[in-house]
Amino acid sequence: MPVAVDHSRMQATRERILDALDAGPTTGPAMAERLDISRAAVWKHIEQLREEGFVIESDGDGYTLVSVPEFGASAVEYGLDAPFSVEYHDSIDSTNRRARELATAGESDVVALADRAWSSPSGGVWLSLVCRPAVPLAHAPVFTLAAAVAVTRAAREAGVDARIKWPNDVVVGDQEQKLAGILTEVEGEADRVEWVVVGIGSNVNVDAAALPEGVDATSVQAEVGAIDRRVFTQRVLETFDALRADPAAIVDAWAEHATTLGKTVRVETPGGVVEGEAVDVTFPGALVVRTDEGERTVHAGDCEHLRPA
């Protein structure tokens, strides 16, 4: 089991190695001098990158980066325009559990990423990210909405007509088949958040036959064919990072992709059933439902879209 490490330092060195390789053939001594590290450290990083699937050739001109692996920690970090470091697992029981461990250990802006998580099939994007937003505890639900927007935009970029069902299911088509789900966990006190773990499970390169039975689900592959999971993951992280910088704007971004607004809904809440037309979403993510008795604001619940009679 991986342990918490100085992710930011490791990522920075790895990024500088990859940047040097990306610029063209470069020798080990030149890279060591440029990065102010030892030749042995350069060799060690090159070998680690090769073990992770990077094809790096060496000849008289030095090292040359030939290709990037399809998936994995360094693959996602390579070219990522967001300050996240990535810890990769081929298989794990729960990325949220691992992210909680990292959060408890003091980590921030780190992602637990897996090819398989629990009983989920290989080929998806299963990740949990740790962040420490400077907001009161009551504002934490907005980061669930941000994750839903991030996944939806990544899916739409890939050609999938994805939409968001309140509060956090990413769905596709008139039948609203589930493409992704989000589970957010928070630790903190009333006036501040200590940490937020946002778990995202997306059916990306998952064959239709491998999708869970008994669940009306789909995948990116089933909709448009297999895509580059590395790019999909990067887009999710980059969009989430951009959105979290302005929490007040997240609700509007969510509404742009919402399929719930304007529909007749039935919401199972701890206080009973609320049924009516979904007319609005208010910060930090509450659903406003127009009922026969007037408008009701629902902060949490199981939302069902009711079809017209």
C-alpha positions as CSV (number, residue, x, y, z in Angstrom):
1,M,0.0,0.0,0.0
2,P,1.5,3.4,-0.9
3,V,2.2,5.8,1.9
4,A,2.0,9.5,2.1
5,V,5.0,11.2,0.6
6,D,6.0,14.7,-0.4
7,H,3.9,14.7,-3.5
8,S,4.5,18.3,-4.5
9,R,8.2,18.0,-4.5
10,M,8.1,14.7,-6.4
11,Q,5.7,16.1,-8.9
12,A,7.8,19.2,-9.4
13,T,11.0,17.2,-10.1
14,R,9.1,14.8,-12.4
15,E,7.5,17.7,-14.3
16,R,10.9,19.3,-14.8
17,I,12.4,16.0,-16.1
18,L,9.5,15.6,-18.6
19,D,9.7,19.2,-19.6
20,A,13.4,18.7,-20.4
21,L,12.6,15.6,-22.4
22,D,9.8,17.3,-24.2
23,A,12.1,20.0,-25.5
24,G,14.1,17.4,-27.5
25,P,17.1,15.1,-27.0
26,T,19.1,16.0,-23.9
27,T,22.0,14.3,-22.2
28,G,22.0,13.2,-18.6
29,P,24.7,15.6,-17.5
30,A,22.9,18.5,-19.2
31,M,19.7,17.6,-17.5
32,A,21.4,17.2,-14.1
33,E,23.0,20.7,-14.4
34,R,19.8,22.3,-15.7
35,L,17.7,20.8,-12.8
36,D,20.4,21.1,-10.1
37,I,20.2,17.4,-9.3
38,S,22.7,14.6,-9.5
39,R,23.2,12.4,-12.6
40,A,22.1,9.4,-10.5
41,A,18.8,11.2,-9.7
42,V,18.3,11.9,-13.3
43,W,18.9,8.2,-14.2
44,K,16.6,7.1,-11.4
45,H,13.7,9.3,-12.6
46,I,14.2,8.2,-16.2
47,E,14.1,4.5,-15.1
48,Q,11.0,5.1,-13.0
49,L,9.3,6.8,-16.0
50,R,10.2,3.9,-18.2
51,E,8.7,1.5,-15.6
52,E,5.5,3.5,-15.7
53,G,5.2,3.1,-19.5
54,F,7.0,6.2,-20.9
55,V,9.0,5.2,-23.9
56,I,12.3,7.1,-23.5
57,E,15.1,6.3,-26.0
58,S,18.8,7.1,-25.4
59,D,21.6,7.5,-28.0
60,G,24.5,9.7,-28.6
61,D,22.3,12.8,-28.6
62,G,20.9,11.9,-25.1
63,Y,17.5,11.0,-23.9
64,T,14.4,11.4,-26.2
65,L,10.8,11.1,-25.1
66,V,9.0,8.9,-27.7
67,S,5.6,8.3,-26.2
68,V,3.4,8.7,-23.1
69,P,1.6,5.8,-21.4
70,E,-2.2,5.5,-21.8
71,F,-2.9,5.9,-18.0
72,G,-1.2,6.2,-14.6
73,A,0.1,8.8,-12.2
74,S,2.9,10.3,-14.3
75,A,0.8,10.1,-17.5
76,V,-2.0,12.2,-16.0
77,E,0.5,14.6,-14.4
78,Y,2.3,15.1,-17.7
79,G,0.8,18.2,-19.3
80,L,-1.8,18.6,-16.5
81,D,-2.7,22.3,-16.1
82,A,-3.8,22.0,-12.5
83,P,-1.8,21.7,-9.2
84,F,-2.7,18.1,-8.4
85,S,-0.3,15.3,-7.8
86,V,-1.5,11.8,-8.6
87,E,-1.2,8.5,-6.7
88,Y,-2.1,5.6,-9.0
89,H,-3.4,2.1,-8.2
90,D,-4.2,-0.7,-10.6
91,S,-6.9,-1.8,-8.2
92,I,-8.1,-0.5,-4.9
93,D,-11.1,-1.1,-2.6
94,S,-12.0,2.6,-2.4
95,T,-10.3,5.7,-3.7
96,N,-12.3,7.7,-1.2
97,R,-10.8,5.7,1.7
98,R,-7.3,6.3,0.4
99,A,-8.0,10.0,-0.1
100,R,-9.2,10.2,3.5
101,E,-5.9,8.7,4.6
102,L,-4.0,11.2,2.6
103,A,-6.2,14.1,4.0
104,T,-5.7,12.9,7.5
105,A,-1.9,12.8,6.9
106,G,-2.0,16.5,6.0
107,E,-2.0,16.1,2.2
108,S,-3.8,18.6,-0.1
109,D,-4.3,18.8,-3.9
110,V,-3.5,15.1,-4.3
111,V,-5.6,12.6,-6.3
112,A,-6.0,8.9,-5.6
113,L,-6.6,7.4,-9.1
114,A,-7.4,3.8,-10.0
115,D,-8.1,1.6,-13.0
116,R,-10.4,-0.5,-10.9
117,A,-12.2,0.4,-7.6
118,W,-14.1,-2.0,-5.5
119,S,-16.3,-4.0,-7.9
120,S,-16.1,-1.4,-10.7
121,P,-14.8,-2.7,-14.1
122,S,-11.5,-1.8,-15.6
123,G,-11.4,1.0,-18.1
124,G,-13.2,3.6,-16.0
125,V,-11.8,6.7,-14.3
126,W,-12.2,6.2,-10.6
127,L,-10.6,9.0,-8.6
128,S,-10.9,10.9,-5.3
129,L,-9.2,14.3,-4.8
130,V,-8.3,16.0,-1.6
131,C,-8.5,19.8,-1.3
132,R,-8.7,22.3,1.6
133,P,-10.9,25.1,0.5
134,A,-11.1,28.2,2.8
135,V,-14.8,28.1,3.2
136,P,-17.3,27.4,6.0
137,L,-18.6,23.9,6.4
138,A,-22.1,24.9,5.1
139,H,-20.5,25.7,1.7
140,A,-18.9,22.3,1.1
141,P,-21.8,20.9,-1.0
142,V,-20.9,23.3,-3.8
143,F,-17.7,21.2,-4.5
144,T,-20.0,18.2,-5.4
145,L,-21.6,20.4,-8.0
146,A,-18.2,21.5,-9.3
147,A,-17.2,17.9,-9.8
148,A,-20.4,17.1,-11.7
149,V,-19.7,20.1,-14.0
150,A,-16.1,18.9,-14.5
151,V,-17.2,15.4,-15.5
152,T,-20.0,16.7,-17.7
153,R,-17.7,19.0,-19.6
154,A,-15.1,16.3,-20.1
155,A,-17.7,14.0,-21.4
156,R,-19.2,16.6,-23.8
157,E,-15.7,17.4,-25.1
158,A,-15.4,13.7,-25.9
159,G,-18.7,13.9,-27.9
160,V,-21.1,12.5,-25.3
161,D,-24.4,14.5,-24.7
162,A,-24.0,14.5,-20.9
163,R,-26.2,16.3,-18.5
164,I,-26.5,16.6,-14.7
165,K,-29.3,15.2,-12.6
166,W,-29.6,16.9,-9.3
167,P,-27.4,16.9,-7.4
168,N,-24.5,14.9,-8.7
169,D,-25.4,12.2,-11.2
170,V,-24.0,12.7,-14.8
171,V,-26.5,11.1,-17.2
172,V,-26.9,10.7,-20.9
173,G,-29.9,10.8,-23.3
174,D,-33.6,10.9,-22.8
175,Q,-33.4,7.7,-20.8
176,E,-30.9,9.5,-18.5
177,Q,-28.6,6.5,-18.3
178,K,-26.0,7.1,-15.6
179,L,-22.5,7.9,-16.8
180,A,-20.9,9.0,-13.5
181,G,-21.5,9.4,-9.9
182,I,-19.9,11.6,-7.2
183,L,-19.5,11.1,-3.4
184,T,-18.2,13.9,-1.3
185,E,-16.9,13.6,2.2
186,V,-16.0,16.6,4.5
187,E,-14.2,17.1,7.7
188,G,-14.3,20.4,9.6
189,E,-16.0,22.7,12.1
190,A,-18.9,25.0,11.5
191,D,-16.8,28.0,10.6
192,R,-14.3,26.2,8.4
193,V,-13.6,23.1,6.3
194,E,-10.6,21.1,7.3
195,W,-10.6,19.0,4.1
196,V,-12.9,17.9,1.3
197,V,-12.6,14.5,-0.4
198,V,-14.5,14.4,-3.8
199,G,-14.9,10.9,-5.2
200,I,-15.7,10.6,-8.9
201,G,-16.6,7.4,-10.6
202,S,-16.9,7.7,-14.4
203,N,-17.7,4.9,-16.9
204,V,-15.2,5.8,-19.6
205,N,-13.7,3.0,-21.6
206,V,-16.0,0.4,-20.2
207,D,-17.7,-2.0,-22.6
208,A,-21.5,-2.0,-22.4
209,A,-21.5,-5.7,-21.4
210,A,-19.3,-4.9,-18.4
211,L,-21.6,-2.3,-16.9
212,P,-23.3,-3.2,-13.6
213,E,-26.4,-5.3,-14.0
214,G,-29.7,-3.8,-12.7
215,V,-28.5,-0.3,-13.2
216,D,-29.5,1.8,-16.2
217,A,-26.0,2.9,-17.0
218,T,-23.9,3.8,-20.0
219,S,-20.2,4.6,-20.7
220,V,-18.3,7.0,-23.0
221,Q,-17.2,4.0,-25.0
222,A,-20.7,2.7,-25.4
223,E,-21.8,6.2,-26.7
224,V,-18.9,7.3,-28.9
225,G,-16.2,4.6,-28.7
226,A,-13.0,4.4,-26.6
227,I,-11.3,7.7,-25.8
228,D,-8.0,8.8,-24.2
229,R,-8.6,8.3,-20.5
230,R,-5.5,10.4,-19.7
231,V,-7.0,13.4,-21.4
232,F,-10.4,12.8,-19.9
233,T,-8.9,12.7,-16.4
234,Q,-6.9,15.8,-17.0
235,R,-10.0,17.7,-18.2
236,V,-11.9,16.7,-15.1
237,L,-9.1,17.9,-12.8
238,E,-8.4,21.1,-14.7
239,T,-12.1,22.1,-14.8
240,F,-12.6,21.3,-11.1
241,D,-9.5,23.4,-10.3
242,A,-10.8,26.4,-12.3
243,L,-14.3,26.2,-10.7
244,R,-13.1,25.9,-7.1
245,A,-11.3,29.2,-7.5
246,D,-14.7,30.9,-7.6
247,P,-17.3,29.0,-5.6
248,A,-20.0,31.6,-6.1
249,A,-19.9,30.9,-9.8
250,I,-20.3,27.1,-9.5
251,V,-24.1,27.0,-9.3
252,D,-24.4,28.9,-12.6
253,A,-22.0,26.5,-14.2
254,W,-24.0,23.6,-12.9
255,A,-27.3,25.1,-14.2
256,E,-25.9,25.3,-17.7
257,H,-25.7,21.5,-17.9
258,A,-28.7,20.6,-15.7
259,T,-31.4,18.2,-16.9
260,T,-33.4,18.5,-13.6
261,L,-34.5,22.1,-13.9
262,G,-37.9,22.5,-15.5
263,K,-38.8,18.8,-14.8
264,T,-41.4,17.4,-12.4
265,V,-39.5,15.8,-9.6
266,R,-40.1,13.6,-6.6
267,V,-37.5,14.0,-3.9
268,E,-37.2,11.7,-1.0
269,T,-35.9,13.8,1.9
270,P,-35.3,13.0,5.6
271,G,-38.3,15.1,6.3
272,G,-40.6,13.4,3.8
273,V,-41.4,13.5,0.1
274,V,-41.3,16.8,-1.9
275,E,-43.0,16.7,-5.3
276,G,-43.4,19.4,-7.9
277,E,-41.5,21.3,-10.6
278,A,-37.8,21.9,-10.1
279,V,-37.4,25.6,-10.8
280,D,-34.0,26.6,-9.4
281,V,-30.8,25.7,-7.7
282,T,-29.4,28.0,-5.0
283,F,-26.0,28.2,-3.4
284,P,-24.4,25.9,-2.3
285,G,-26.5,23.4,-4.2
286,A,-30.1,23.3,-2.8
287,L,-32.9,22.4,-5.2
288,V,-36.0,24.7,-5.2
289,V,-39.2,22.8,-6.0
290,R,-42.5,24.6,-6.8
291,T,-45.2,22.5,-5.1
292,D,-49.0,22.9,-4.7
293,E,-48.3,24.4,-1.3
294,G,-45.6,26.8,-2.5
295,E,-41.8,26.6,-3.1
296,R,-39.7,24.2,-1.1
297,T,-36.0,24.3,-0.8
298,V,-34.4,20.8,-0.6
299,H,-30.8,20.5,0.6
300,A,-30.4,16.8,0.2
301,G,-32.4,13.8,-1.0
302,D,-33.0,11.2,-3.6
303,C,-34.3,12.9,-6.7
304,E,-36.5,11.1,-9.3
305,H,-37.6,12.7,-12.5
306,L,-41.3,12.1,-13.1
307,R,-42.4,11.6,-16.7
308,P,-45.5,13.5,-18.0
309,A,-48.7,11.6,-17.6
